[in-house]
Structure formats: C-alpha cells, structure tokens
Amino acid sequence: MAAMLAASAAADDRLSAYISGGIGEEERAQLEASREYFNLRLAFAVRGSGEYLSSVRVRIADDKGAELLEADSDGPLFYARLAPGGYVVTASYGDEAQARHVRIGERGAAEMVLYWAEPADSR
C-alpha cells in the first residue's frame, strides 16, 4: 500500500494521525475502509474535469496559527484525526494555495474537496 499513515511528531495532542494516498482502486478502497477513524477528510481535484491530483502540500494550523502538520499528499485523498476545535487548512498545488477554516466537533467529520484550475505540469 502506497498510502502513508503517520503519527504526529509534535508534542501537541491535537493531531493524532494522518493518512494520504488513493491512487488506484485498491489503495482508494483501503483508505475508504479507515475513513471513519479520521474526522478531517480532504480530496484534491481539477475544476471542471474532476481529475484527481496528488502531491498537494497540506498545512494544518490551529486558530492561533501554530502549525500542527505540514506534509505532501501521496494521492488525491488526505485524512487527519484532530481534537475538537478550530483549524486552518492550507493546501498548495503549483503556484496556488487555498486556505479554509474548519471546525472539528466532538462527533462527525469535516469533509472538503479542493479544486485547482488545471494540473501544474500542464501550465
């Protein structure tokens, strides 16, 4: 499995784990099987075509700006497990960065699909 599961290296317990990947049917199925554990679920795609993107740089910070994670996505899906609270998710692909505020509750999950105009290698 090319998907990566990593525990947070930070001493901060607001981020307990993340996983990314989803290239190919088998890998996507493996990520989907673990999705209930993660309460932040991101997907990356091209606007219009819906073509999936990988190698998206993901940064998760708390509401005060303290960075909890910065990592490259190994595929179009990126899941994280966060403590309840407010966060800023910044995803960068090519020269374009998108920031979103997200609130993680005691139950449920926040899900977002982030779209870019076109793949960076075709610009």
ZADO-561053 format. One record per residue: residue in one letter; residue number from 0; z, x, y of N, C-alpha, C, O in turn; chain. Coordinates in nm, 2 decimals. Layout:
REM residues N
+---+-----+--------+--------+--------+--------+--------+--------+--------+--------+--------+--------+--------+--------+---+
| r |   k |    nzz |    nxx |    nyy |   cazz |   caxx |   cayy |    czz |    cxx |    cyy |    ozz |    oxx |    oyy | c |
+---+-----+--------+--------+--------+--------+--------+--------+--------+--------+--------+--------+--------+--------+---+
| A | NUM |      Z |      X |      Y |      Z |      X |      Y |      Z |      X |      Y |      Z |      X |      Y | A |
...
+---+-----+--------+--------+--------+--------+--------+--------+--------+--------+--------+--------+--------+--------+---+
//
This chain:
REM residues 123
+---+-----+--------+--------+--------+--------+--------+--------+--------+--------+--------+--------+--------+--------+---+
| r |   k |    nzz |    nxx |    nyy |   cazz |   caxx |   cayy |    czz |    cxx |    cyy |    ozz |    oxx |    oyy | c |
+---+-----+--------+--------+--------+--------+--------+--------+--------+--------+--------+--------+--------+--------+---+
| M |   0 |   0.00 |   0.09 |  -0.12 |   0.00 |   0.00 |   0.00 |   0.00 |   0.09 |   0.12 |   0.09 |   0.18 |   0.14 | A |
| A |   1 |  -0.09 |   0.07 |   0.21 |  -0.10 |   0.15 |   0.33 |  -0.01 |   0.10 |   0.44 |   0.01 |   0.17 |   0.54 | A |
| A |   2 |   0.04 |  -0.02 |   0.43 |   0.13 |  -0.07 |   0.53 |   0.26 |   0.01 |   0.53 |   0.30 |   0.08 |   0.43 | A |
| M |   3 |   0.32 |   0.02 |   0.65 |   0.43 |   0.11 |   0.67 |   0.56 |   0.03 |   0.69 |   0.55 |  -0.06 |   0.78 | A |
| L |   4 |   0.66 |   0.05 |   0.62 |   0.79 |  -0.01 |   0.65 |   0.88 |   0.10 |   0.70 |   0.90 |   0.20 |   0.63 | A |
| A |   5 |   0.94 |   0.08 |   0.81 |   1.03 |   0.19 |   0.86 |   1.16 |   0.13 |   0.92 |   1.15 |   0.03 |   0.99 | A |
| A |   6 |   1.27 |   0.19 |   0.90 |   1.39 |   0.15 |   0.96 |   1.40 |   0.22 |   1.10 |   1.34 |   0.33 |   1.12 | A |
| S |   7 |   1.46 |   0.16 |   1.19 |   1.47 |   0.21 |   1.33 |   1.55 |   0.34 |   1.32 |   1.65 |   0.35 |   1.26 | A |
| A |   8 |   1.49 |   0.44 |   1.39 |   1.56 |   0.57 |   1.40 |   1.67 |   0.57 |   1.51 |   1.75 |   0.66 |   1.52 | A |
| A |   9 |   1.66 |   0.46 |   1.59 |   1.76 |   0.45 |   1.71 |   1.90 |   0.42 |   1.66 |   1.91 |   0.35 |   1.55 | A |
| A |  10 |   1.99 |   0.46 |   1.73 |   2.13 |   0.43 |   1.70 |   2.16 |   0.28 |   1.74 |   2.26 |   0.22 |   1.70 | A |
| D |  11 |   2.07 |   0.22 |   1.81 |   2.08 |   0.08 |   1.85 |   2.04 |  -0.01 |   1.74 |   1.95 |   0.01 |   1.67 | A |
| D |  12 |   2.13 |  -0.11 |   1.72 |   2.10 |  -0.20 |   1.60 |   2.02 |  -0.33 |   1.64 |   2.02 |  -0.42 |   1.56 | A |
| R |  13 |   1.96 |  -0.33 |   1.76 |   1.88 |  -0.44 |   1.80 |   1.75 |  -0.45 |   1.72 |   1.69 |  -0.55 |   1.71 | A |
| L |  14 |   1.70 |  -0.33 |   1.67 |   1.58 |  -0.33 |   1.59 |   1.62 |  -0.27 |   1.46 |   1.66 |  -0.16 |   1.45 | A |
| S |  15 |   1.60 |  -0.35 |   1.35 |   1.64 |  -0.30 |   1.22 |   1.53 |  -0.25 |   1.14 |   1.55 |  -0.16 |   1.06 | A |
| A |  16 |   1.40 |  -0.30 |   1.16 |   1.29 |  -0.26 |   1.08 |   1.16 |  -0.31 |   1.14 |   1.16 |  -0.40 |   1.22 | A |
| Y |  17 |   1.05 |  -0.24 |   1.10 |   0.92 |  -0.29 |   1.14 |   0.82 |  -0.26 |   1.02 |   0.85 |  -0.17 |   0.94 | A |
| I |  18 |   0.71 |  -0.33 |   1.02 |   0.61 |  -0.31 |   0.92 |   0.47 |  -0.33 |   0.99 |   0.47 |  -0.43 |   1.07 | A |
| S |  19 |   0.37 |  -0.26 |   0.95 |   0.24 |  -0.29 |   1.01 |   0.14 |  -0.26 |   0.90 |   0.16 |  -0.18 |   0.81 | A |
| G |  20 |   0.02 |  -0.31 |   0.92 |  -0.09 |  -0.30 |   0.83 |  -0.17 |  -0.42 |   0.82 |  -0.20 |  -0.49 |   0.93 | A |
| G |  21 |  -0.22 |  -0.46 |   0.71 |  -0.30 |  -0.58 |   0.69 |  -0.45 |  -0.55 |   0.68 |  -0.53 |  -0.64 |   0.70 | A |
| I |  22 |  -0.49 |  -0.43 |   0.64 |  -0.63 |  -0.40 |   0.62 |  -0.66 |  -0.43 |   0.48 |  -0.60 |  -0.37 |   0.39 | A |
| G |  23 |  -0.75 |  -0.52 |   0.45 |  -0.79 |  -0.57 |   0.32 |  -0.70 |  -0.68 |   0.27 |  -0.59 |  -0.70 |   0.32 | A |
| E |  24 |  -0.75 |  -0.76 |   0.18 |  -0.69 |  -0.88 |   0.13 |  -0.55 |  -0.85 |   0.06 |  -0.45 |  -0.92 |   0.08 | A |
| E |  25 |  -0.55 |  -0.74 |  -0.02 |  -0.42 |  -0.71 |  -0.09 |  -0.31 |  -0.67 |   0.00 |  -0.20 |  -0.72 |  -0.01 | A |
| E |  26 |  -0.34 |  -0.59 |   0.10 |  -0.24 |  -0.54 |   0.19 |  -0.20 |  -0.66 |   0.28 |  -0.08 |  -0.67 |   0.31 | A |
| R |  27 |  -0.29 |  -0.74 |   0.32 |  -0.25 |  -0.86 |   0.40 |  -0.16 |  -0.95 |   0.32 |  -0.06 |  -1.00 |   0.38 | A |
| A |  28 |  -0.19 |  -0.97 |   0.20 |  -0.10 |  -1.06 |   0.11 |   0.04 |  -1.00 |   0.10 |   0.13 |  -1.07 |   0.10 | A |
| Q |  29 |   0.05 |  -0.87 |   0.09 |   0.18 |  -0.80 |   0.08 |   0.26 |  -0.82 |   0.20 |   0.38 |  -0.85 |   0.20 | A |
| L |  30 |   0.19 |  -0.81 |   0.32 |   0.26 |  -0.83 |   0.45 |   0.31 |  -0.97 |   0.46 |   0.42 |  -1.00 |   0.50 | A |
| E |  31 |   0.22 |  -1.06 |   0.43 |   0.25 |  -1.21 |   0.44 |   0.37 |  -1.24 |   0.35 |   0.44 |  -1.33 |   0.38 | A |
| A |  32 |   0.38 |  -1.18 |   0.23 |   0.49 |  -1.21 |   0.14 |   0.62 |  -1.17 |   0.20 |   0.73 |  -1.22 |   0.16 | A |
| S |  33 |   0.63 |  -1.07 |   0.30 |   0.75 |  -1.03 |   0.36 |   0.77 |  -1.08 |   0.50 |   0.87 |  -1.05 |   0.56 | A |
| R |  34 |   0.68 |  -1.17 |   0.55 |   0.69 |  -1.21 |   0.68 |   0.81 |  -1.29 |   0.72 |   0.86 |  -1.28 |   0.84 | A |
| E |  35 |   0.88 |  -1.36 |   0.63 |   1.00 |  -1.44 |   0.66 |   1.12 |  -1.35 |   0.70 |   1.21 |  -1.40 |   0.77 | A |
| Y |  36 |   1.11 |  -1.22 |   0.66 |   1.22 |  -1.13 |   0.70 |   1.21 |  -1.09 |   0.84 |   1.31 |  -1.06 |   0.91 | A |
| F |  37 |   1.09 |  -1.09 |   0.90 |   1.07 |  -1.04 |   1.03 |   1.06 |  -1.16 |   1.13 |   1.00 |  -1.26 |   1.11 | A |
| N |  38 |   1.13 |  -1.14 |   1.25 |   1.13 |  -1.25 |   1.35 |   1.04 |  -1.23 |   1.47 |   1.04 |  -1.31 |   1.56 | A |
| L |  39 |   0.97 |  -1.12 |   1.47 |   0.86 |  -1.10 |   1.57 |   0.74 |  -1.06 |   1.49 |   0.73 |  -0.96 |   1.41 | A |
| R |  40 |   0.63 |  -1.14 |   1.51 |   0.51 |  -1.12 |   1.43 |   0.39 |  -1.12 |   1.53 |   0.37 |  -1.21 |   1.60 | A |
| L |  41 |   0.33 |  -1.00 |   1.53 |   0.21 |  -0.98 |   1.62 |   0.09 |  -0.96 |   1.54 |   0.09 |  -0.91 |   1.43 | A |
| A |  42 |  -0.03 |  -1.01 |   1.60 |  -0.16 |  -0.98 |   1.54 |  -0.25 |  -0.94 |   1.65 |  -0.23 |  -0.98 |   1.77 | A |
| F |  43 |  -0.35 |  -0.86 |   1.62 |  -0.44 |  -0.80 |   1.72 |  -0.58 |  -0.83 |   1.68 |  -0.62 |  -0.81 |   1.57 | A |
| A |  44 |  -0.66 |  -0.87 |   1.78 |  -0.80 |  -0.91 |   1.75 |  -0.88 |  -0.90 |   1.88 |  -0.83 |  -0.88 |   1.99 | A |
| V |  45 |  -1.02 |  -0.91 |   1.86 |  -1.11 |  -0.91 |   1.97 |  -1.13 |  -1.05 |   2.01 |  -1.16 |  -1.14 |   1.93 | A |
| R |  46 |  -1.13 |  -1.07 |   2.14 |  -1.15 |  -1.20 |   2.20 |  -1.29 |  -1.24 |   2.17 |  -1.39 |  -1.17 |   2.19 | A |
| G |  47 |  -1.31 |  -1.37 |   2.13 |  -1.44 |  -1.42 |   2.10 |  -1.48 |  -1.41 |   1.95 |  -1.49 |  -1.51 |   1.89 | A |
| S |  48 |  -1.49 |  -1.29 |   1.90 |  -1.53 |  -1.27 |   1.76 |  -1.41 |  -1.29 |   1.67 |  -1.43 |  -1.33 |   1.55 | A |
| G |  49 |  -1.29 |  -1.26 |   1.71 |  -1.17 |  -1.27 |   1.62 |  -1.16 |  -1.15 |   1.53 |  -1.08 |  -1.14 |   1.44 | A |
| E |  50 |  -1.25 |  -1.05 |   1.55 |  -1.25 |  -0.93 |   1.47 |  -1.11 |  -0.86 |   1.48 |  -1.06 |  -0.84 |   1.59 | A |
| Y |  51 |  -1.05 |  -0.83 |   1.37 |  -0.92 |  -0.76 |   1.37 |  -0.92 |  -0.62 |   1.43 |  -1.02 |  -0.55 |   1.42 | A |
| L |  52 |  -0.81 |  -0.58 |   1.49 |  -0.80 |  -0.45 |   1.55 |  -0.68 |  -0.37 |   1.48 |  -0.58 |  -0.44 |   1.45 | A |
| S |  53 |  -0.70 |  -0.24 |   1.47 |  -0.58 |  -0.16 |   1.43 |  -0.57 |  -0.05 |   1.53 |  -0.64 |  -0.04 |   1.63 | A |
| S |  54 |  -0.47 |   0.04 |   1.50 |  -0.44 |   0.15 |   1.60 |  -0.41 |   0.10 |   1.73 |  -0.44 |   0.16 |   1.83 | A |
| V |  55 |  -0.34 |  -0.01 |   1.74 |  -0.28 |  -0.06 |   1.87 |  -0.15 |   0.00 |   1.88 |  -0.06 |   0.00 |   1.79 | A |
| R |  56 |  -0.12 |   0.05 |   2.00 |   0.01 |   0.12 |   2.03 |   0.10 |   0.00 |   2.07 |   0.08 |  -0.07 |   2.17 | A |
| V |  57 |   0.22 |   0.00 |   2.01 |   0.32 |  -0.11 |   2.03 |   0.44 |  -0.05 |   2.08 |   0.50 |   0.05 |   2.03 | A |
| R |  58 |   0.49 |  -0.10 |   2.19 |   0.62 |  -0.06 |   2.25 |   0.71 |  -0.18 |   2.27 |   0.66 |  -0.29 |   2.32 | A |
| I |  59 |   0.83 |  -0.18 |   2.22 |   0.92 |  -0.29 |   2.23 |   1.04 |  -0.23 |   2.31 |   1.10 |  -0.13 |   2.27 | A |
| A |  60 |   1.08 |  -0.30 |   2.42 |   1.19 |  -0.26 |   2.50 |   1.28 |  -0.38 |   2.52 |   1.23 |  -0.50 |   2.51 | A |
| D |  61 |   1.40 |  -0.36 |   2.56 |   1.49 |  -0.47 |   2.59 |   1.46 |  -0.52 |   2.73 |   1.38 |  -0.46 |   2.80 | A |
| D |  62 |   1.53 |  -0.63 |   2.77 |   1.51 |  -0.68 |   2.91 |   1.54 |  -0.58 |   3.02 |   1.48 |  -0.60 |   3.13 | A |
| K |  63 |   1.62 |  -0.48 |   3.00 |   1.65 |  -0.38 |   3.10 |   1.56 |  -0.27 |   3.10 |   1.57 |  -0.18 |   3.18 | A |
| G |  64 |   1.46 |  -0.27 |   3.00 |   1.36 |  -0.16 |   3.00 |   1.39 |  -0.05 |   2.90 |   1.31 |   0.05 |   2.88 | A |
| A |  65 |   1.50 |  -0.05 |   2.83 |   1.54 |   0.05 |   2.73 |   1.45 |   0.04 |   2.61 |   1.44 |  -0.07 |   2.54 | A |
| E |  66 |   1.37 |   0.14 |   2.58 |   1.28 |   0.14 |   2.47 |   1.35 |   0.14 |   2.33 |   1.44 |   0.22 |   2.31 | A |
| L |  67 |   1.31 |   0.05 |   2.25 |   1.36 |   0.04 |   2.11 |   1.27 |   0.10 |   2.01 |   1.31 |   0.15 |   1.90 | A |
| L |  68 |   1.14 |   0.09 |   2.04 |   1.03 |   0.13 |   1.95 |   0.91 |   0.16 |   2.02 |   0.87 |   0.09 |   2.11 | A |
| E |  69 |   0.84 |   0.27 |   1.98 |   0.70 |   0.29 |   2.01 |   0.63 |   0.34 |   1.89 |   0.67 |   0.44 |   1.83 | A |
| A |  70 |   0.52 |   0.27 |   1.85 |   0.46 |   0.31 |   1.72 |   0.31 |   0.26 |   1.73 |   0.28 |   0.17 |   1.80 | A |
| D |  71 |   0.23 |   0.32 |   1.65 |   0.09 |   0.28 |   1.63 |   0.08 |   0.18 |   1.51 |   0.14 |   0.21 |   1.41 | A |
| S |  72 |   0.01 |   0.08 |   1.53 |  -0.01 |  -0.02 |   1.42 |  -0.11 |   0.04 |   1.32 |  -0.21 |   0.09 |   1.36 | A |
| D |  73 |  -0.08 |   0.02 |   1.19 |  -0.16 |   0.07 |   1.09 |  -0.26 |  -0.04 |   1.05 |  -0.34 |  -0.02 |   0.95 | A |
| G |  74 |  -0.27 |  -0.15 |   1.12 |  -0.36 |  -0.26 |   1.09 |  -0.35 |  -0.37 |   1.19 |  -0.28 |  -0.34 |   1.30 | A |
| P |  75 |  -0.40 |  -0.48 |   1.17 |  -0.40 |  -0.59 |   1.27 |  -0.27 |  -0.67 |   1.27 |  -0.25 |  -0.75 |   1.36 | A |
| L |  76 |  -0.18 |  -0.64 |   1.18 |  -0.05 |  -0.71 |   1.18 |   0.06 |  -0.62 |   1.20 |   0.07 |  -0.51 |   1.15 | A |
| F |  77 |   0.16 |  -0.66 |   1.29 |   0.27 |  -0.58 |   1.32 |   0.39 |  -0.67 |   1.32 |   0.40 |  -0.76 |   1.41 | A |
| Y |  78 |   0.49 |  -0.65 |   1.23 |   0.61 |  -0.74 |   1.23 |   0.73 |  -0.65 |   1.25 |   0.74 |  -0.54 |   1.21 | A |
| A |  79 |   0.83 |  -0.71 |   1.33 |   0.95 |  -0.64 |   1.35 |   1.07 |  -0.73 |   1.33 |   1.05 |  -0.86 |   1.35 | A |
| R |  80 |   1.18 |  -0.68 |   1.30 |   1.31 |  -0.76 |   1.29 |   1.40 |  -0.71 |   1.40 |   1.44 |  -0.60 |   1.41 | A |
| L |  81 |   1.43 |  -0.81 |   1.49 |   1.51 |  -0.78 |   1.61 |   1.63 |  -0.87 |   1.62 |   1.63 |  -0.98 |   1.57 | A |
| A |  82 |   1.73 |  -0.82 |   1.68 |   1.85 |  -0.90 |   1.71 |   1.81 |  -1.01 |   1.81 |   1.72 |  -0.99 |   1.89 | A |
| P |  83 |   1.88 |  -1.12 |   1.81 |   1.86 |  -1.22 |   1.91 |   1.87 |  -1.17 |   2.05 |   1.96 |  -1.09 |   2.08 | A |
| G |  84 |   1.78 |  -1.21 |   2.14 |   1.78 |  -1.16 |   2.28 |   1.64 |  -1.16 |   2.34 |   1.55 |  -1.20 |   2.28 | A |
| G |  85 |   1.63 |  -1.10 |   2.46 |   1.51 |  -1.09 |   2.53 |   1.45 |  -0.96 |   2.52 |   1.52 |  -0.86 |   2.52 | A |
| Y |  86 |   1.31 |  -0.95 |   2.51 |   1.24 |  -0.82 |   2.49 |   1.11 |  -0.83 |   2.57 |   1.06 |  -0.93 |   2.60 | A |
| V |  87 |   1.06 |  -0.71 |   2.59 |   0.92 |  -0.69 |   2.65 |   0.84 |  -0.62 |   2.54 |   0.88 |  -0.51 |   2.50 | A |
| V |  88 |   0.73 |  -0.68 |   2.50 |   0.64 |  -0.62 |   2.40 |   0.52 |  -0.58 |   2.48 |   0.46 |  -0.66 |   2.55 | A |
| T |  89 |   0.49 |  -0.45 |   2.47 |   0.36 |  -0.40 |   2.54 |   0.27 |  -0.34 |   2.43 |   0.31 |  -0.26 |   2.35 | A |
| A |  90 |   0.15 |  -0.39 |   2.42 |   0.05 |  -0.35 |   2.33 |  -0.06 |  -0.29 |   2.40 |  -0.12 |  -0.35 |   2.49 | A |
| S |  91 |  -0.10 |  -0.17 |   2.36 |  -0.21 |  -0.10 |   2.43 |  -0.32 |  -0.07 |   2.33 |  -0.30 |  -0.02 |   2.22 | A |
| Y |  92 |  -0.44 |  -0.10 |   2.37 |  -0.56 |  -0.07 |   2.29 |  -0.67 |  -0.01 |   2.39 |  -0.70 |  -0.08 |   2.48 | A |
| G |  93 |  -0.72 |   0.10 |   2.36 |  -0.82 |   0.16 |   2.45 |  -0.75 |   0.19 |   2.59 |  -0.64 |   0.24 |   2.59 | A |
| D |  94 |  -0.81 |   0.14 |   2.69 |  -0.75 |   0.16 |   2.83 |  -0.67 |   0.04 |   2.87 |  -0.62 |   0.04 |   2.99 | A |
| E |  95 |  -0.66 |  -0.06 |   2.79 |  -0.60 |  -0.19 |   2.83 |  -0.46 |  -0.21 |   2.77 |  -0.45 |  -0.20 |   2.64 | A |
| A |  96 |  -0.36 |  -0.23 |   2.85 |  -0.23 |  -0.27 |   2.80 |  -0.19 |  -0.41 |   2.84 |  -0.23 |  -0.46 |   2.95 | A |
| Q |  97 |  -0.13 |  -0.48 |   2.74 |  -0.08 |  -0.61 |   2.77 |   0.07 |  -0.62 |   2.75 |   0.12 |  -0.57 |   2.64 | A |
| A |  98 |   0.14 |  -0.68 |   2.84 |   0.29 |  -0.69 |   2.82 |   0.32 |  -0.84 |   2.81 |   0.27 |  -0.92 |   2.89 | A |
| R |  99 |   0.41 |  -0.87 |   2.72 |   0.46 |  -1.01 |   2.70 |   0.61 |  -1.01 |   2.69 |   0.67 |  -0.92 |   2.63 | A |
| H | 100 |   0.67 |  -1.10 |   2.76 |   0.82 |  -1.13 |   2.74 |   0.83 |  -1.22 |   2.62 |   0.76 |  -1.32 |   2.61 | A |
| V | 101 |   0.93 |  -1.19 |   2.54 |   0.96 |  -1.27 |   2.42 |   1.11 |  -1.29 |   2.41 |   1.19 |  -1.20 |   2.43 | A |
| R | 102 |   1.15 |  -1.40 |   2.36 |   1.29 |  -1.43 |   2.33 |   1.30 |  -1.46 |   2.19 |   1.23 |  -1.54 |   2.13 | A |
| I | 103 |   1.39 |  -1.38 |   2.12 |   1.42 |  -1.39 |   1.98 |   1.55 |  -1.48 |   1.97 |   1.65 |  -1.44 |   2.02 | A |
| G | 104 |   1.54 |  -1.59 |   1.90 |   1.65 |  -1.67 |   1.88 |   1.73 |  -1.64 |   1.75 |   1.69 |  -1.55 |   1.68 | A |
| E | 105 |   1.83 |  -1.72 |   1.73 |   1.91 |  -1.70 |   1.61 |   1.83 |  -1.74 |   1.48 |   1.86 |  -1.68 |   1.37 | A |
| R | 106 |   1.74 |  -1.83 |   1.50 |   1.66 |  -1.87 |   1.38 |   1.51 |  -1.87 |   1.43 |   1.48 |  -1.88 |   1.55 | A |
| G | 107 |   1.43 |  -1.88 |   1.33 |   1.28 |  -1.88 |   1.36 |   1.23 |  -1.75 |   1.39 |   1.29 |  -1.64 |   1.38 | A |
| A | 108 |   1.10 |  -1.75 |   1.44 |   1.03 |  -1.63 |   1.48 |   0.94 |  -1.65 |   1.60 |   0.90 |  -1.76 |   1.62 | A |
| A | 109 |   0.92 |  -1.54 |   1.67 |   0.82 |  -1.54 |   1.78 |   0.69 |  -1.49 |   1.72 |   0.69 |  -1.38 |   1.66 | A |
| E | 110 |   0.58 |  -1.56 |   1.74 |   0.45 |  -1.51 |   1.70 |   0.35 |  -1.50 |   1.81 |   0.35 |  -1.59 |   1.90 | A |
| M | 111 |   0.27 |  -1.40 |   1.82 |   0.18 |  -1.38 |   1.92 |   0.05 |  -1.31 |   1.86 |   0.06 |  -1.23 |   1.78 | A |
| V | 112 |  -0.06 |  -1.36 |   1.91 |  -0.19 |  -1.29 |   1.89 |  -0.23 |  -1.24 |   2.02 |  -0.25 |  -1.31 |   2.12 | A |
| L | 113 |  -0.26 |  -1.11 |   2.02 |  -0.30 |  -1.04 |   2.14 |  -0.45 |  -1.01 |   2.13 |  -0.49 |  -0.95 |   2.03 | A |
| Y | 114 |  -0.53 |  -1.04 |   2.23 |  -0.68 |  -1.02 |   2.22 |  -0.72 |  -0.92 |   2.33 |  -0.67 |  -0.91 |   2.44 | A |
| W | 115 |  -0.82 |  -0.84 |   2.29 |  -0.89 |  -0.75 |   2.38 |  -1.03 |  -0.79 |   2.39 |  -1.09 |  -0.85 |   2.30 | A |
| A | 116 |  -1.10 |  -0.75 |   2.50 |  -1.24 |  -0.78 |   2.52 |  -1.33 |  -0.73 |   2.41 |  -1.42 |  -0.81 |   2.37 | A |
| E | 117 |  -1.32 |  -0.61 |   2.37 |  -1.40 |  -0.55 |   2.27 |  -1.34 |  -0.43 |   2.21 |  -1.25 |  -0.37 |   2.28 | A |
| P | 118 |  -1.38 |  -0.38 |   2.09 |  -1.32 |  -0.26 |   2.04 |  -1.34 |  -0.14 |   2.13 |  -1.45 |  -0.13 |   2.19 | A |
| A | 119 |  -1.24 |  -0.05 |   2.14 |  -1.25 |   0.06 |   2.23 |  -1.37 |   0.15 |   2.20 |  -1.43 |   0.21 |   2.29 | A |
| D | 120 |  -1.40 |   0.16 |   2.07 |  -1.51 |   0.25 |   2.03 |  -1.65 |   0.20 |   2.06 |  -1.75 |   0.27 |   2.05 | A |
| S | 121 |  -1.66 |   0.07 |   2.11 |  -1.79 |   0.02 |   2.15 |  -1.81 |   0.01 |   2.30 |  -1.90 |  -0.04 |   2.35 | A |
| R | 122 |  -1.71 |   0.06 |   2.37 |  -1.71 |   0.06 |   2.52 |  -1.79 |   0.18 |   2.57 |  -1.81 |   0.19 |   2.69 | A |
+---+-----+--------+--------+--------+--------+--------+--------+--------+--------+--------+--------+--------+--------+---+
//
